[in-house]
């Protein structure tokens, strides 16, 4: 059974879900925007063998608000504090999307507290990430989400507005409603609406204003990787379906960490199956990797 608890790090309150004491500790770090509930599809299975925690980053879910301090490096500070205050032993970090970059930064900063890292399709190629985060479609999408997060709307109202946001489809020149985008259904829209309803709109400031380099301040992949001394699993989504971990990034990681294991989840988009609950390939890769440690 999962319990939802809170930890005061001395900087802010970090909300988290905790599973039973079934084995070594495993921390799950969501993407942006997000909540710990992104991991609900896999937590029951993971909690059978590991002591699983899933965190809400500051400004998201039920964690505390820290206006003006929503850079990637600040999320890393919160995870470090959680490791030191709550767990204080080597822990496996599983970061999804931007949570993967946070996991890498934490492992480089306090390697004695990180037993292994699982990177869930993070955009860690900084040049590609900056190009993506400063594109017209990206900025427009996140500016619309930020405006909706500022409004006091019900979940059905937020869902209707989200569905109507125009988005670009890769490889096409026309905009379509987000609700008409292939692969998006009412559940996806509703989950995003719930996430926005819990969010400090300031979390999306850097995304909505194209301030990618500021958001990524201090994150140098080569430098970070040289501070890693634990096993690493690279979970790569299909680039043709919106996967964000590029082949170049995989090669860069493996050039510095030659034993880093790479798994391509060929039928998964950036959510690695968590958004659709098609989780068998993800569970297979994660459990096999952790059991090999």
N, C-alpha and C positions, 0 to 999 in steps of 0.2 A: 504494500500500500504506500502511496506517495503522500508526503506531508509537505505543506507549503509553509515556509518559515522565513525569517528575516535576520540578517546580520548587520550590526552597525560597525562599519570598518573604521570609524573615526573621521571619515570624509562624508559618507552618506550611508543610507540603508540599502542593502542589497537583498532583494527578494529572491528566493530560490525554492525549488522543489527537491525533496530528498527521498530517495528510495530506502529500502531496508538494508541492513548491514550484511550483505550477501558475499562480500569479498573486498578486494582492493578498491581504492577510490577512483572514480571516473567523473570528470566534469564536462558538461555539455554547454557550449557557447553558441548562441544563436546568431543569425545574420542581422542586417540593418535594412529596414526597421523590423523588429521582431519581439518575441516573448519566449519564455522557456517552453511554452506549450507547443512550439514547432517540433519538439522532440517526442511528443506523446506517442506517435506511431511506433517508436522503437524502445521507449523506456521500459515497458513491461518485460521485454525480452532481456535487455541489458541489465535490468535490476535483479534478474535471477542469479547472476554470477558476480556482479560488481556492485559496490556501494556507490550508487549513481546520484549525482547532483546536476541540476539544470538551473542556470542562473538567468535572471533578468538583468541586462546591462543598465547602468544608470540612465534615468530619463525614460525608461521603457518598462512595460509591464507594471508591476507594483513596486519597483525600486524607486529610490529617492531621486529628486531633481537637483541638478547642479548646473544652473544656468551658465552658459558660456564655456562649459568644460565637457564638450562632447567630441573631442578628438579621439582618434584611435588609441593614442598613448594613454589617455585617461581610463579607457575601458581596461587596458592592460594593468594599470595600477590597481583597479578594483579587484581584478582576478588575483593578483599577487597578494593583496590583503586577505582575500578569502582563503587562499591556500595557507597563508601563515597563521591566520587566526582560527580558522575552522578545521583544517585538516592536518597541516604540519607534518606531512610525510609525502614521499614521491607519488605523484598522481598522474593519471592519463588525462590529457586534454583533447577533446574532440570539438573542433571549431568549424561551424558551417559558414560558408561565404566569408564575410568580414570577420566573423568569429575565428576563422582559421588564421588570419593575419594576427589577431590578438594572441592566439595560442602560441604562434611562433615567437612573438615579441616577449611573452612571458617566459617561455622556455629559455630564451637567450639571456634574459635578465636574472632569472633565479633557477639555474639548471638543477640545483640540488633538490628542488621540489617538483620536478617534472620527470616522470618515468617514461613517457612516450607521448607522441603527438599524432592525432588523426586530423588531416586537413580535408575538409569537405568542400571541394571546388572553390577555393578562395581566389579572388582576383589579385594575386600577389606579384604579377608582372606589373611593376609600378607604372611603366610607360603606357601600357595598355589600359590600366585602371584609370590613369589621369585622362587619357583620350576618351574613354567611355564616360567618365563622370563630368566631362566638360562638353559632351555632345548636346545638341539641341533637344533631342528627345528625352535624354536623361534628366536634364535640368527642368524641362517642362513637367515631366511626370512627378518629380519630387517637389516642385513648387506647388503643384496642385494638391499633392498629399499633405504638404505642410499647411496649406490654407484650410483643408478639411479638418486637420488635427486641431486647429484653433477654434473650430466651431463646436457648439454644444448641441450635437445632433444625436439622435437615436441610432442604433445599429442599422435598422432598415433604411433610414435616411442616408447614412454614410454609404451604405452599400449601393444605393441608387446613384449617388454622385460619383462613386468610384467607377461604376460600370460605364458611366458616360464620359469619362476622361479620354480624350483622343490620344492614341499611342501610335508609334511607328512600328511597322513590321520589318525586320531585317531583310534586305534585298528588295524591298518595295518602296515606291515613292509616295504612296498615299497613306493617310492617317485613317485609323478605324477606332471605333469605340473599344475601350478595354474589355468590356463585357462580351464583345464579338471576337476577341482575339482567340485563335485556335489554342485549345488546351485549357482555357480559362472557363470555369463554371461558377455557379452561384455560391458554392462552398468556398472556393478560393476568394471570392469577393467578400464574403461575410467574414472570413478569418482576417483579411486585411483590415476590414472595418473595425473589428474588435481590437486589433493591434493599434490602430490609430486612436481609438477611444481611450487607450491607456497611456498615450505617448505625450511627452513634453514636445511641442512643436519645434523647439530649439534643436532637438536631435537632428532634424532634417535641414538645418540652416546651411551647412556646408554643401550638401547635395543639391539643394534648391538654388544655390547661388554659384554653382560651378567652382567652389573653393576646394578642389580636390587635393592640391598640394598641401594646403593648410591642414586638411583632415588627416592626411597621411604623414604629417610632419614627424621626422625622426625615423621613419620606417625605410630602411635600406636593406633590400633582400639579401644581398651578398654579406653584408655586415652581420645581419641577424643570423643567417645560416651558419656563419663561422663560430657563433656562440652556442650552437646546438650540439649536444653530445648524447642524444637519446634516439631510439628508433622512431622512424617517421613513416606514416602511411599517407600516400597521396591519392585521394579519391577524386577522379576526374569525371565530370559530366560530359556528355556528348557536345562538342562545340557547335554542331549543326542544330542542336536543340536549345542553344543558349548557354552552354557551359562556359565558365569564365576562367578556369585554370588552363592556360594555353600550353601547347606542347613545348614552347620555348621556356616557360616557367618550370615545367617538369624537368627539362634537361638542365636548367640552371640549378635546381635543387639537387639533382643527382650528380652534378659535376662537383658539388661541394660535399654532399652526403651520399656517397655512392651506394650505400645500403638502403637508402630510402625506397620503399616499396610503392609501386604505382599500380593502381587498378582503374581501368576505364569502365564506368557503368554505362554501357552503350545506349541503353534505351531511356536514360534519365536526362532530364533538364537540370538547370542549376540547383533545383531543390533536392536532387538525388533521390527522388521518389517519396520524400517526406510529405510533400503537398498533396500527392495523389494516393498515399498509403500503399504504393507499390514498392515495398521495402525489402523484399527477399534478397536482391543482389547487395543492397547496402548492409543488411544484417550479416550476410555471409562474409563479406569482406571485413567488416569491423570485428566480428567475433573471432574469425580466424587469426587476424592480426594480434588481437589482445591475448588470445590463448597462446601465441607463440612467444610471448615476452618472458 
